[in-house]
């Protein structure tokens, strides 16, 4: 459920304009601040900073999802006073949660974005190595089974 005191349409309009949105009207009008933050965003991403304390933390994800749907951005990062929540089409949920959990509260937006991307862009299982090891293991098992079968056939013929 989206917190009642959030103007979703205003924040979505700000996000659509330059990828940066503030619920605080003074910060929303600070073009220098927004340009500095916008320069730290990856293409197709946005950050919304809201001064809201929702009833439940998952409400922040609901808000981020609504903002993503209204703006068409690939990734929306939502910074609230007590938590960061993000939704994305390009990052999987585990990656987002790892990045969210790595972020302390109270960071400025540029630091938050740099830390978020540092975690999200480097969070992945080494699938190439895992698949290579599984292939080697399967090959070894197959070779051992073949040799054992051949040996049993040779003994059975004698």
Phi and psi restraints in degrees (value plus and minus 20) as a CYANA .aco file:
   2 UNK   PHI     -98.0   -58.0
   2 UNK   PSI     111.0   151.0
   3 UNK   PHI     -75.6   -35.6
   3 UNK   PSI     118.2   158.2
   4 UNK   PHI     -85.3   -45.3
   4 UNK   PSI     -50.3   -10.3
   5 UNK   PHI    -109.9   -69.9
   5 UNK   PSI       0.7    40.7
   6 UNK   PHI    -127.4   -87.4
   6 UNK   PSI     107.6   147.6
   7 UNK   PHI    -107.4   -67.4
   7 UNK   PSI      68.6   108.6
   8 UNK   PHI     -80.3   -40.3
   8 UNK   PSI     -62.6   -22.6
   9 UNK   PHI     -82.9   -42.9
   9 UNK   PSI     -61.0   -21.0
  10 UNK   PHI     -85.7   -45.7
  10 UNK   PSI     -65.5   -25.5
  11 UNK   PHI     -85.5   -45.5
  11 UNK   PSI     -60.7   -20.7
  12 UNK   PHI     -82.9   -42.9
  12 UNK   PSI     -59.7   -19.7
  13 UNK   PHI     -84.4   -44.4
  13 UNK   PSI     -61.3   -21.3
  14 UNK   PHI     -83.7   -43.7
  14 UNK   PSI     -64.2   -24.2
  15 UNK   PHI     -81.1   -41.1
  15 UNK   PSI     -61.6   -21.6
  16 UNK   PHI     -84.4   -44.4
  16 UNK   PSI     -51.2   -11.2
  17 UNK   PHI     -91.0   -51.0
  17 UNK   PSI     -69.9   -29.9
  18 UNK   PHI    -165.4  -125.4
  18 UNK   PSI     -11.4    28.6
  19 UNK   PHI      65.1   105.1
  19 UNK   PSI     -18.3    21.7
  20 UNK   PHI    -147.3  -107.3
  20 UNK   PSI     115.0   155.0
  21 UNK   PHI    -162.8  -122.8
  21 UNK   PSI     124.4   164.4
  22 UNK   PHI    -150.4  -110.4
  22 UNK   PSI     119.2   159.2
  23 UNK   PHI     -97.9   -57.9
  23 UNK   PSI     -43.7    -3.7
  24 UNK   PHI     -94.8   -54.8
  24 UNK   PSI      98.5   138.5
  25 UNK   PHI     -85.4   -45.4
  25 UNK   PSI     -51.7   -11.7
  26 UNK   PHI     -86.7   -46.7
  26 UNK   PSI     -65.6   -25.6
  27 UNK   PHI     -87.7   -47.7
  27 UNK   PSI     -51.8   -11.8
  28 UNK   PHI     -85.2   -45.2
  28 UNK   PSI     -43.6    -3.6
  29 UNK   PHI    -117.1   -77.1
  29 UNK   PSI     -20.6    19.4
  30 UNK   PHI    -105.9   -65.9
  30 UNK   PSI      73.1   113.1
  31 UNK   PHI     -83.7   -43.7
  31 UNK   PSI     -56.9   -16.9
  32 UNK   PHI     -84.1   -44.1
  32 UNK   PSI     -64.8   -24.8
  33 UNK   PHI     -81.5   -41.5
  33 UNK   PSI     -66.4   -26.4
  34 UNK   PHI     -84.7   -44.7
  34 UNK   PSI     -59.3   -19.3
  35 UNK   PHI     -84.1   -44.1
  35 UNK   PSI     -59.9   -19.9
  36 UNK   PHI     -83.8   -43.8
  36 UNK   PSI     -62.7   -22.7
  37 UNK   PHI     -90.0   -50.0
  37 UNK   PSI     -64.6   -24.6
  38 UNK   PHI     -77.6   -37.6
  38 UNK   PSI     -55.3   -15.3
  39 UNK   PHI     -86.0   -46.0
  39 UNK   PSI     -40.5    -0.5
  40 UNK   PHI    -109.7   -69.7
  40 UNK   PSI     -28.9    11.1
  41 UNK   PHI    -100.9   -60.9
  41 UNK   PSI     126.5   166.5
  42 UNK   PHI     -99.4   -59.4
  42 UNK   PSI     135.0   175.0
  43 UNK   PHI     -77.1   -37.1
  43 UNK   PSI     116.4   156.4
  44 UNK   PHI      60.9   100.9
  44 UNK   PSI     -12.5    27.5
  45 UNK   PHI    -131.5   -91.5
  45 UNK   PSI     138.7   178.7
  46 UNK   PHI    -165.5  -125.5
  46 UNK   PSI     136.4   176.4
  47 UNK   PHI    -149.3  -109.3
  47 UNK   PSI     111.3   151.3
  48 UNK   PHI    -138.4   -98.4
  48 UNK   PSI     109.0   149.0
  49 UNK   PHI    -130.2   -90.2
  49 UNK   PSI      96.0   136.0
  50 UNK   PHI    -141.5  -101.5
  50 UNK   PSI     118.2   158.2
  51 UNK   PHI    -115.5   -75.5
  51 UNK   PSI      55.7    95.7
  52 UNK   PHI    -161.4  -121.4
  52 UNK   PSI     124.3   164.3
  53 UNK   PHI    -136.0   -96.0
  53 UNK   PSI      75.9   115.9
  54 UNK   PHI     -90.7   -50.7
  54 UNK   PSI     142.5   182.5
  55 UNK   PHI     -82.2   -42.2
  55 UNK   PSI     -61.2   -21.2
  56 UNK   PHI    -152.6  -112.6
  56 UNK   PSI     124.4   164.4
  57 UNK   PHI     -79.2   -39.2
  57 UNK   PSI     -58.8   -18.8
  58 UNK   PHI     -79.1   -39.1
  58 UNK   PSI     -37.9     2.1
  59 UNK   PHI     -82.1   -42.1
  59 UNK   PSI     -49.0    -9.0
  60 UNK   PHI     -85.9   -45.9
  60 UNK   PSI     -59.9   -19.9
  61 UNK   PHI     -84.9   -44.9
  61 UNK   PSI     -58.2   -18.2
  62 UNK   PHI     -80.2   -40.2
  62 UNK   PSI     -62.8   -22.8
  63 UNK   PHI     -84.8   -44.8
  63 UNK   PSI     -64.7   -24.7
  64 UNK   PHI     -81.5   -41.5
  64 UNK   PSI     -60.8   -20.8
  65 UNK   PHI     -84.1   -44.1
  65 UNK   PSI     -63.6   -23.6
  66 UNK   PHI     -82.0   -42.0
  66 UNK   PSI     -63.5   -23.5
  67 UNK   PHI     -83.6   -43.6
  67 UNK   PSI     -59.7   -19.7
  68 UNK   PHI     -83.4   -43.4
  68 UNK   PSI     -63.3   -23.3
  69 UNK   PHI     -85.0   -45.0
  69 UNK   PSI     -59.3   -19.3
  70 UNK   PHI     -95.0   -55.0
  70 UNK   PSI     -48.2    -8.2
  71 UNK   PHI    -119.4   -79.4
  71 UNK   PSI     -42.7    -2.7
  72 UNK   PHI      56.5    96.5
  72 UNK   PSI      -9.4    30.6
  73 UNK   PHI     -89.7   -49.7
  73 UNK   PSI     129.3   169.3
  74 UNK   PHI     -88.4   -48.4
  74 UNK   PSI     -65.0   -25.0
  75 UNK   PHI    -153.5  -113.5
  75 UNK   PSI     112.3   152.3
  76 UNK   PHI    -142.3  -102.3
  76 UNK   PSI     104.2   144.2
  77 UNK   PHI    -126.2   -86.2
  77 UNK   PSI     106.5   146.5
  78 UNK   PHI    -134.5   -94.5
  78 UNK   PSI      99.4   139.4
  79 UNK   PHI    -126.2   -86.2
  79 UNK   PSI     100.0   140.0
  80 UNK   PHI    -136.5   -96.5
  80 UNK   PSI     148.1   188.1
  81 UNK   PHI     -78.2   -38.2
  81 UNK   PSI     -50.8   -10.8
  82 UNK   PHI    -130.1   -90.1
  82 UNK   PSI     -25.9    14.1
  83 UNK   PHI    -186.2  -146.2
  83 UNK   PSI     132.4   172.4
  84 UNK   PHI    -128.8   -88.8
  84 UNK   PSI     115.9   155.9
  85 UNK   PHI    -151.3  -111.3
  85 UNK   PSI     123.6   163.6
  86 UNK   PHI    -159.7  -119.7
  86 UNK   PSI     129.6   169.6
  87 UNK   PHI    -150.7  -110.7
  87 UNK   PSI     128.0   168.0
  88 UNK   PHI    -177.9  -137.9
  88 UNK   PSI     130.1   170.1
  89 UNK   PHI    -110.2   -70.2
  89 UNK   PSI     -41.4    -1.4
  90 UNK   PHI    -122.7   -82.7
  90 UNK   PSI     -43.5    -3.5
  91 UNK   PHI    -120.2   -80.2
  91 UNK   PSI     118.7   158.7
  92 UNK   PHI     -98.9   -58.9
  92 UNK   PSI     147.2   187.2
  93 UNK   PHI     -80.5   -40.5
  93 UNK   PSI     -60.9   -20.9
  94 UNK   PHI     -82.7   -42.7
  94 UNK   PSI     -59.9   -19.9
  95 UNK   PHI     -85.1   -45.1
  95 UNK   PSI     -64.6   -24.6
  96 UNK   PHI     -81.6   -41.6
  96 UNK   PSI     -64.0   -24.0
  97 UNK   PHI     -86.9   -46.9
  97 UNK   PSI     -56.6   -16.6
  98 UNK   PHI     -83.7   -43.7
  98 UNK   PSI     -62.3   -22.3
  99 UNK   PHI     -87.3   -47.3
  99 UNK   PSI     -63.0   -23.0
 100 UNK   PHI     -80.5   -40.5
 100 UNK   PSI     -65.4   -25.4
 101 UNK   PHI     -87.8   -47.8
 101 UNK   PSI     -44.7    -4.7
 102 UNK   PHI    -100.0   -60.0
 102 UNK   PSI     -31.0     9.0
 103 UNK   PHI    -116.0   -76.0
 103 UNK   PSI     101.1   141.1
 104 UNK   PHI     -95.7   -55.7
 104 UNK   PSI     143.6   183.6
 105 UNK   PHI     -96.8   -56.8
 105 UNK   PSI     138.1   178.1
 106 UNK   PHI      65.0   105.0
 106 UNK   PSI     -11.1    28.9
 107 UNK   PHI     -95.7   -55.7
 107 UNK   PSI     128.2   168.2
 108 UNK   PHI     -90.7   -50.7
 108 UNK   PSI     140.5   180.5
 109 UNK   PHI     -86.8   -46.8
 109 UNK   PSI     -55.9   -15.9
 110 UNK   PHI     -86.0   -46.0
 110 UNK   PSI     -65.2   -25.2
 111 UNK   PHI     -83.6   -43.6
 111 UNK   PSI     -62.5   -22.5
 112 UNK   PHI     -78.1   -38.1
 112 UNK   PSI     -67.0   -27.0
 113 UNK   PHI     -84.2   -44.2
 113 UNK   PSI     -64.3   -24.3
 114 UNK   PHI     -81.0   -41.0
 114 UNK   PSI     -63.8   -23.8
 115 UNK   PHI     -88.6   -48.6
 115 UNK   PSI     -59.6   -19.6
 116 UNK   PHI     -79.8   -39.8
 116 UNK   PSI     -70.6   -30.6
 117 UNK   PHI     -86.7   -46.7
 117 UNK   PSI     -55.1   -15.1
 118 UNK   PHI     -81.3   -41.3
 118 UNK   PSI     -59.6   -19.6
 119 UNK   PHI     -98.2   -58.2
 119 UNK   PSI     -69.1   -29.1
 120 UNK   PHI     -85.6   -45.6
 120 UNK   PSI     -58.6   -18.6
 121 UNK   PHI     -99.2   -59.2
 121 UNK   PSI     -33.2     6.8
 122 UNK   PHI    -133.2   -93.2
 122 UNK   PSI     -15.5    24.5
 123 UNK   PHI    -111.9   -71.9
 123 UNK   PSI      86.7   126.7
 124 UNK   PHI    -186.9  -146.9
 124 UNK   PSI     132.0   172.0
 125 UNK   PHI     -97.0   -57.0
 125 UNK   PSI     126.4   166.4
 126 UNK   PHI     -96.5   -56.5
 126 UNK   PSI      54.3    94.3
 127 UNK   PHI     -82.4   -42.4
 127 UNK   PSI     -54.5   -14.5
 128 UNK   PHI     -80.8   -40.8
 128 UNK   PSI     -65.4   -25.4
 129 UNK   PHI     -87.1   -47.1
 129 UNK   PSI     -63.9   -23.9
 130 UNK   PHI     -81.6   -41.6
 130 UNK   PSI     -67.2   -27.2
 131 UNK   PHI     -85.5   -45.5
 131 UNK   PSI     -58.9   -18.9
 132 UNK   PHI     -81.6   -41.6
 132 UNK   PSI     -64.0   -24.0
 133 UNK   PHI     -85.0   -45.0
 133 UNK   PSI     -60.8   -20.8
 134 UNK   PHI     -83.7   -43.7
 134 UNK   PSI     -59.7   -19.7
 135 UNK   PHI     -83.8   -43.8
 135 UNK   PSI     -65.0   -25.0
 136 UNK   PHI     -82.3   -42.3
 136 UNK   PSI     -62.3   -22.3
 137 UNK   PHI     -83.2   -43.2
 137 UNK   PSI     -65.3   -25.3
 138 UNK   PHI     -83.9   -43.9
 138 UNK   PSI     -59.4   -19.4
 139 UNK   PHI     -83.9   -43.9
 139 UNK   PSI     -62.8   -22.8
 140 UNK   PHI     -84.9   -44.9
 140 UNK   PSI     -63.4   -23.4
 141 UNK   PHI     -83.3   -43.3
 141 UNK   PSI     -62.6   -22.6
 142 UNK   PHI     -82.5   -42.5
 142 UNK   PSI     -62.6   -22.6
 143 UNK   PHI     -85.5   -45.5
 143 UNK   PSI     -62.7   -22.7
 144 UNK   PHI     -83.8   -43.8
 144 UNK   PSI     -61.8   -21.8
 145 UNK   PHI     -83.8   -43.8
 145 UNK   PSI     -61.6   -21.6
 146 UNK   PHI     -82.6   -42.6
 146 UNK   PSI     -67.4   -27.4
 147 UNK   PHI     -83.8   -43.8
 147 UNK   PSI     -61.6   -21.6
 148 UNK   PHI     -83.9   -43.9
 148 UNK   PSI     -63.1   -23.1
 149 UNK   PHI     -83.8   -43.8
 149 UNK   PSI     -64.3   -24.3
 150 UNK   PHI     -83.0   -43.0
 150 UNK   PSI     -61.1   -21.1
 151 UNK   PHI     -84.6   -44.6
 151 UNK   PSI     -62.6   -22.6
 152 UNK   PHI     -85.3   -45.3
 152 UNK   PSI     -58.9   -18.9
 153 UNK   PHI     -85.5   -45.5
 153 UNK   PSI     -58.8   -18.8
 154 UNK   PHI     -85.5   -45.5
 154 UNK   PSI     -62.2   -22.2
 155 UNK   PHI     -86.8   -46.8
 155 UNK   PSI     -59.2   -19.2
 156 UNK   PHI     -87.1   -47.1
 156 UNK   PSI     -50.9   -10.9
 157 UNK   PHI     -93.1   -53.1
 157 UNK   PSI     -45.6    -5.6
